[in-house]
């Protein structure tokens, strides 16, 4: 499923997208990389293409997962590419 405004959280709801962003971070911290990658993918599917902060946080979690899985080189490449893609300001 692609991004839908109805799936984003509002003042009155806790949307599926935010739920998966939080799960991504929790699973990354717990080193459960399989479940972290799944939540990252789902959160990205539900995130607006212009949501640079959310996408950056998910990509940093993904970089940490690569490191946890022993692929530190890929983790470094992913982290550098993510930070380089941030908008100015």
ROMARGU-707831 format. One record per residue (C-alpha): residue in one letter; x, y, z; residue number from 1. Coordinates in steps of 0.5 Angstrom, whole numbers. Last residue first. Layout:
# ROMARGU-707831
<site aa="a" u="X" v="Y" w="Z" i="NUM"/>
...
# end
This chain:
# ROMARGU-707831
<site aa="x" u="38" v="48" w="13" i="89"/>
<site aa="x" u="40" v="45" w="7" i="88"/>
<site aa="x" u="36" v="38" w="5" i="87"/>
<site aa="x" u="39" v="32" w="8" i="86"/>
<site aa="x" u="41" v="27" w="2" i="85"/>
<site aa="x" u="48" v="27" w="5" i="84"/>
<site aa="x" u="46" v="25" w="12" i="83"/>
<site aa="x" u="43" v="19" w="8" i="82"/>
<site aa="x" u="48" v="17" w="4" i="81"/>
<site aa="x" u="53" v="18" w="10" i="80"/>
<site aa="x" u="49" v="13" w="14" i="79"/>
<site aa="x" u="48" v="8" w="8" i="78"/>
<site aa="x" u="55" v="8" w="6" i="77"/>
<site aa="x" u="57" v="7" w="14" i="76"/>
<site aa="x" u="52" v="1" w="15" i="75"/>
<site aa="x" u="54" v="-2" w="8" i="74"/>
<site aa="x" u="62" v="-2" w="11" i="73"/>
<site aa="x" u="59" v="-5" w="18" i="72"/>
<site aa="x" u="56" v="-11" w="15" i="71"/>
<site aa="x" u="56" v="-15" w="21" i="70"/>
<site aa="x" u="48" v="-16" w="22" i="69"/>
<site aa="x" u="49" v="-10" w="28" i="68"/>
<site aa="x" u="52" v="-6" w="23" i="67"/>
<site aa="x" u="47" v="-7" w="17" i="66"/>
<site aa="x" u="41" v="-6" w="23" i="65"/>
<site aa="x" u="45" v="1" w="25" i="64"/>
<site aa="x" u="44" v="3" w="17" i="63"/>
<site aa="x" u="37" v="1" w="17" i="62"/>
<site aa="x" u="36" v="5" w="24" i="61"/>
<site aa="x" u="39" v="11" w="20" i="60"/>
<site aa="x" u="35" v="10" w="14" i="59"/>
<site aa="x" u="29" v="10" w="18" i="58"/>
<site aa="x" u="31" v="17" w="22" i="57"/>
<site aa="x" u="32" v="20" w="15" i="56"/>
<site aa="x" u="26" v="18" w="12" i="55"/>
<site aa="x" u="22" v="21" w="18" i="54"/>
<site aa="x" u="26" v="27" w="18" i="53"/>
<site aa="x" u="25" v="28" w="10" i="52"/>
<site aa="x" u="17" v="27" w="10" i="51"/>
<site aa="x" u="17" v="29" w="3" i="50"/>
<site aa="x" u="15" v="23" w="0" i="49"/>
<site aa="x" u="10" v="22" w="5" i="48"/>
<site aa="x" u="10" v="16" w="9" i="47"/>
<site aa="x" u="6" v="10" w="9" i="46"/>
<site aa="x" u="11" v="5" w="5" i="45"/>
<site aa="x" u="17" v="8" w="8" i="44"/>
<site aa="x" u="13" v="6" w="15" i="43"/>
<site aa="x" u="12" v="-1" w="12" i="42"/>
<site aa="x" u="19" v="-2" w="10" i="41"/>
<site aa="x" u="22" v="0" w="16" i="40"/>
<site aa="x" u="18" v="-4" w="20" i="39"/>
<site aa="x" u="20" v="-10" w="16" i="38"/>
<site aa="x" u="27" v="-8" w="17" i="37"/>
<site aa="x" u="26" v="-8" w="24" i="36"/>
<site aa="x" u="23" v="-14" w="25" i="35"/>
<site aa="x" u="29" v="-18" w="21" i="34"/>
<site aa="x" u="34" v="-13" w="25" i="33"/>
<site aa="x" u="32" v="-15" w="32" i="32"/>
<site aa="x" u="38" v="-12" w="35" i="31"/>
<site aa="x" u="34" v="-9" w="41" i="30"/>
<site aa="x" u="35" v="-2" w="39" i="29"/>
<site aa="x" u="34" v="-4" w="32" i="28"/>
<site aa="x" u="27" v="-7" w="34" i="27"/>
<site aa="x" u="25" v="-1" w="38" i="26"/>
<site aa="x" u="27" v="4" w="33" i="25"/>
<site aa="x" u="23" v="1" w="27" i="24"/>
<site aa="x" u="17" v="0" w="32" i="23"/>
<site aa="x" u="17" v="7" w="33" i="22"/>
<site aa="x" u="17" v="8" w="26" i="21"/>
<site aa="x" u="12" v="3" w="25" i="20"/>
<site aa="x" u="7" v="6" w="30" i="19"/>
<site aa="x" u="8" v="13" w="27" i="18"/>
<site aa="x" u="6" v="10" w="20" i="17"/>
<site aa="x" u="0" v="6" w="23" i="16"/>
<site aa="x" u="-3" v="12" w="26" i="15"/>
<site aa="x" u="-4" v="15" w="33" i="14"/>
<site aa="x" u="-10" v="19" w="33" i="13"/>
<site aa="x" u="-13" v="25" w="35" i="12"/>
<site aa="x" u="-8" v="31" w="33" i="11"/>
<site aa="x" u="-7" v="27" w="27" i="10"/>
<site aa="x" u="-3" v="21" w="25" i="9"/>
<site aa="x" u="-2" v="19" w="18" i="8"/>
<site aa="x" u="-6" v="13" w="15" i="7"/>
<site aa="x" u="-11" v="18" w="12" i="6"/>
<site aa="x" u="-6" v="22" w="8" i="5"/>
<site aa="x" u="-4" v="16" w="4" i="4"/>
<site aa="x" u="2" v="13" w="2" i="3"/>
<site aa="x" u="3" v="7" w="-2" i="2"/>
<site aa="x" u="0" v="0" w="0" i="1"/>
# end
